[in-house]
Amino acid sequence: MEGEVVPEERPVHGCEIGDGCDKGKGTMADSREVMNIRQASQYLGVSPDTLYKYVGEQKIPAFKLGNRWRFKKSRLDQWMEEKSSQAELGNTTKAKAATQAAR
């Protein structure tokens, strides 16, 4: 109809169309601060069984809420950063040892 005002189309997640915003494109686990075992395993790219194993061996930061394991995204990110740094240091140390052994 002539003169009718049509509301502007906007995505539900708050980005403007065409602004290159990435909101809403990730999984549910990406946006939650506290995740359950399934969400955390998906976020980390490991199976829930592997995650249960890591929790049992106290290799990964987790806490129990009632009788369920929960994972804070910020702590998982920090843990991954620490593991990544340790791996980089280990590779550097191995490379130095190999160089010295070759002399």
Phi and psi in degrees as a GROMACS rama.xvg file:
@    title "Ramachandran Plot"
@    xaxis  label "Phi"
@    yaxis  label "Psi"
@TYPE xy
-69.6817  134.749  GLU-2
81.9243  -0.999857  GLY-3
-75.952  135.245  GLU-4
-92.0761  124.477  VAL-5
-103.813  125.68  VAL-6
-62.005  144.363  PRO-7
-68.2903  137.721  GLU-8
-76.3157  126.308  GLU-9
-136.058  142.205  ARG-10
-65.2065  153.121  PRO-11
-66.2511  -30.702  VAL-12
-81.5715  3.46191  HIS-13
98.4178  2.82024  GLY-14
-90.1565  155.901  CYS-15
-85.332  146.662  GLU-16
-66.205  129.71  ILE-17
80.725  8.25341  GLY-18
-91.2355  1.32171  ASP-19
78.348  10.3681  GLY-20
-66.1371  140.601  CYS-21
-99.2431  -1.19551  ASP-22
-58.5366  141.717  LYS-23
85.0028  -5.53043  GLY-24
-92.9543  -18.3647  LYS-25
-81.8708  -178.95  GLY-26
-84.7293  170.014  THR-27
-59.4837  -38.3941  MET-28
-63.4197  -30.3753  ALA-29
-64.9073  -29.3443  ASP-30
-100.492  -6.7263  SER-31
-93.6689  135.625  ARG-32
-76.5519  -39.6854  GLU-33
-111.831  125.132  VAL-34
-120.828  152.354  MET-35
-85.6679  -178.972  ASN-36
-61.4827  -40.6454  ILE-37
-66.2212  -46.051  ARG-38
-65.0832  -42.3564  GLN-39
-66.4935  -39.2661  ALA-40
-65.7199  -37.6104  SER-41
-66.1339  -43.3552  GLN-42
-62.4519  -40.3191  TYR-43
-85.725  -16.5182  LEU-44
78.4547  30.4636  GLY-45
-125.542  165.929  VAL-46
-76.3912  155.826  SER-47
-57.564  -35.6667  PRO-48
-62.2819  -42.7432  ASP-49
-63.7091  -41.1284  THR-50
-64.7712  -42.3684  LEU-51
-59.0258  -39.3964  TYR-52
-63.0364  -47.199  LYS-53
-60.2666  -40.1826  TYR-54
-64.2249  -45.4913  VAL-55
-62.0068  -33.0831  GLY-56
-90.077  3.53235  GLU-57
54.3186  40.1036  GLN-58
-91.6993  -12.7541  LYS-59
-136.499  142.425  ILE-60
-71.652  125.551  PRO-61
-155.352  162.672  ALA-62
-145.463  158.469  PHE-63
-98.4973  135.472  LYS-64
-119.619  105.584  LEU-65
69.6713  -125.351  GLY-66
-108.704  16.8992  ASN-67
-113.714  139.872  ARG-68
-76.8191  139.598  TRP-69
-130.655  153.311  ARG-70
-133.665  128.986  PHE-71
-87.429  128.145  LYS-72
-57.1615  -42.916  LYS-73
-62.4983  -37.3021  SER-74
-71.9839  -37.1352  ARG-75
-65.056  -41.4581  LEU-76
-60.9617  -43.4179  ASP-77
-64.1763  -43.3465  GLN-78
-61.3874  -44.3745  TRP-79
-63.8826  -39.2169  MET-80
-63.2913  -43.4013  GLU-81
-62.9618  -44.931  GLU-82
-63.6807  -38.8334  LYS-83
-65.013  -42.6333  SER-84
-64.801  -41.5925  SER-85
-62.5728  -40.4082  GLN-86
-64.9858  -40.1869  ALA-87
-65.7659  -41.6184  GLU-88
-63.8816  -41.4528  LEU-89
-62.3721  -40.8444  GLY-90
-66.297  -38.4366  ASN-91
-66.4767  -43.5244  THR-92
-63.5573  -42.7418  THR-93
-63.3123  -40.6545  LYS-94
-65.1014  -41.1861  ALA-95
-64.7236  -42.9526  LYS-96
-63.0981  -40.3369  ALA-97
-65.6385  -39.2451  ALA-98
-65.2811  -43.829  THR-99
-67.6148  -37.2526  GLN-100
-66.3342  -29.6299  ALA-101
-76.1493  -15.7474  ALA-102
